[in-house]
Amino acid sequence: MAVKITGLKIKETFDALIDAAIQGANNIMDEHVVGARQLCPSRKGVSVGTQYRKPYGDAKGYKFYDVLFKPGKGRHKGQVVNFIAKTQTGRVSGELKATIRKVSRYDRPSNIRVYAGTQDVFWARWTEYGTASTGWGKGVPRQSFLRPSFQAIKPKVQETIESEMRKHPEVK
């Protein structure tokens, strides 16, 4: 014998729970951004927002160098190599900290990511992971700020999402 249930709105309930879970994930990622900004290193002895290396060259803080040399090794050994190198000269304390942001795609709201750095503030990767030593120097030491921040909030992820979902009357 079949039983007919009326008034049950499964799709609406499911959609409300998905929205609540996404809201919980957004809350967690907001917390991650705040933690990463707190851990992000900035220039010691210089207050955030202060330009500590003055730009020279054009107004945007870039200088162009004409590089010309003959490599002694490699594929182009003995050939003249010539190119224009664009280098950034002006730096502002806290630039990297200001670029840490949460991004969620409008077509996939559950795809939430935290990014650091931009095209102009390109050293986020070097700060997070460090660089290998080269023949010219020791390299940049690792100063992680994104991963430790995520590891700190990781135990609270499931709890936060579930608490957001429990705010709906359909879930107990």
C-alpha positions as MATLAB code, in Angstrom:
seq = 'MAVKITGLKIKETFDALIDAAIQGANNIMDEHVVGARQLCPSRKGVSVGTQYRKPYGDAKGYKFYDVLFKPGKGRHKGQVVNFIAKTQTGRVSGELKATIRKVSRYDRPSNIRVYAGTQDVFWARWTEYGTASTGWGKGVPRQSFLRPSFQAIKPKVQETIESEMRKHPEVK';
ca = [
       0.000    0.000    0.000;
       1.427    3.376   -1.042;
       1.331    6.329    1.301;
       0.915    9.812   -0.118;
       2.564   12.651    1.768;
       1.356   16.166    1.044;
       2.957   19.476    1.875;
       6.551   18.170    1.840;
       8.823   20.620   -0.008;
      11.997   18.616   -0.523;
      13.514   20.800   -3.263;
      12.966   24.058   -1.342;
      14.340   22.523    1.850;
      17.374   21.116    0.057;
      18.074   24.461   -1.672;
      17.808   26.288    1.661;
      20.288   23.871    3.242;
      22.728   24.265    0.343;
      22.508   28.057    0.671;
      23.117   27.759    4.420;
      26.160   25.521    3.843;
      27.580   28.001    1.321;
      27.007   30.832    3.814;
      28.894   28.835    6.454;
      31.758   28.253    4.010;
      31.821   31.993    3.231;
      32.045   32.750    6.959;
      34.981   30.347    7.324;
      36.817   31.865    4.348;
      36.247   35.378    5.728;
      37.897   34.158    8.919;
      40.744   32.724    6.819;
      41.320   36.095    5.111;
      41.470   37.884    8.476;
      43.926   35.314    9.846;
      46.131   35.473    6.744;
      46.271   39.275    6.940;
      47.368   39.042   10.566;
      50.124   36.548    9.713;
      51.280   38.317    6.533;
      54.752   39.795    7.027;
      55.324   43.451    6.308;
      58.409   45.622    6.370;
      59.758   45.897    9.924;
      60.075   49.408   11.303;
      57.881   50.904    8.575;
      54.198   51.563    9.195;
      51.691   50.032    6.779;
      51.014   52.258    3.781;
      54.409   54.002    3.861;
      56.418   53.983    0.671;
      59.828   52.730    1.740;
      61.500   52.513   -1.648;
      60.899   55.558   -3.799;
      60.075   54.937   -7.454;
      62.321   56.268  -10.158;
      61.864   56.251  -13.882;
      58.306   56.587  -15.099;
      55.426   57.616  -12.820;
      54.175   54.080  -12.141;
      57.348   52.984  -10.379;
      58.888   50.923  -13.162;
      62.286   51.280  -14.734;
      63.319   49.733  -18.023;
      66.797   48.329  -18.624;
      68.293   47.374  -21.959;
      70.032   44.040  -21.297;
      72.701   42.832  -23.703;
      75.034   39.880  -23.086;
      76.549   36.673  -24.516;
      75.827   33.560  -22.427;
      78.718   31.174  -21.782;
      76.489   28.103  -21.371;
      73.161   26.803  -22.567;
      71.212   26.794  -25.785;
      72.239   30.313  -26.864;
      75.940   29.951  -25.972;
      78.029   32.571  -27.740;
      75.009   34.328  -29.303;
      74.112   37.892  -28.440;
      71.009   38.088  -26.256;
      69.230   41.443  -26.087;
      65.966   42.305  -24.307;
      64.276   45.046  -22.344;
      63.815   44.247  -18.626;
      60.966   45.926  -16.762;
      61.556   46.108  -13.005;
      59.334   47.503  -10.302;
      61.089   50.047   -8.140;
      58.535   51.534   -5.740;
      57.358   49.464   -2.763;
      54.732   50.288   -0.165;
      54.682   48.533    3.197;
      51.591   46.331    3.537;
      50.939   46.000   -0.207;
      50.879   42.210   -0.005;
      48.612   42.251    3.047;
      46.127   44.445    1.174;
      45.891   41.973   -1.739;
      44.679   39.011    0.355;
      41.075   38.474   -0.696;
      38.259   35.939   -0.922;
      36.911   35.174   -4.388;
      33.806   33.168   -5.215;
      32.610   32.606   -8.741;
      29.144   33.905   -9.527;
      28.253   30.827  -11.593;
      29.567   28.405   -8.924;
      28.985   29.975   -5.507;
      30.411   26.959   -3.670;
      33.796   27.533   -5.349;
      35.345   29.857   -2.756;
      39.076   30.626   -2.823;
      41.497   32.923   -1.029;
      44.165   34.637   -3.123;
      47.161   36.810   -2.323;
      49.025   39.043   -4.748;
      48.221   40.734   -8.040;
      50.082   41.439  -11.249;
      51.816   44.400   -9.582;
      52.293   42.679   -6.200;
      53.781   39.529   -7.660;
      55.954   38.380   -4.731;
      53.166   36.636   -2.756;
      54.320   33.223   -3.987;
      57.931   33.934   -2.987;
      56.870   35.087    0.469;
      54.659   32.033    1.051;
      57.053   29.350   -0.221;
      60.482   31.035   -0.252;
      62.987   30.701   -3.072;
      65.868   28.358   -3.700;
      69.394   29.594   -3.321;
      71.091   30.599   -6.532;
      74.662   31.284   -7.525;
      74.095   34.967   -6.704;
      72.684   34.666   -3.193;
      70.978   32.650   -0.516;
      67.399   33.041   -1.701;
      64.343   34.290    0.137;
      63.401   32.411    3.322;
      59.882   31.018    3.667;
      57.400   33.265    5.559;
      54.131   31.375    5.175;
      50.920   33.212    5.966;
      48.141   31.525    3.933;
      48.731   27.896    4.919;
      49.088   28.478    8.691;
      45.917   30.570    8.635;
      44.026   27.789    6.868;
      45.422   25.141    9.218;
      44.191   27.207   12.180;
      40.577   27.299   10.928;
      40.513   23.761    9.509;
      39.121   22.083   12.687;
      36.222   24.562   12.778;
      35.064   24.142    9.167;
      32.544   21.342    9.614;
      31.251   22.751   12.897;
      30.670   26.220   11.385;
      28.885   24.888    8.306;
      26.671   22.594   10.395;
      25.788   25.381   12.832;
      24.763   27.582    9.898;
      22.585   24.765    8.539;
      20.965   24.193   11.965;
      19.596   27.748   11.925;
      16.912   26.537    9.522;
      13.762   25.126   11.136;
      13.754   22.053    8.852;
      17.004   20.784   10.422;
      17.272   19.720   14.041;
];
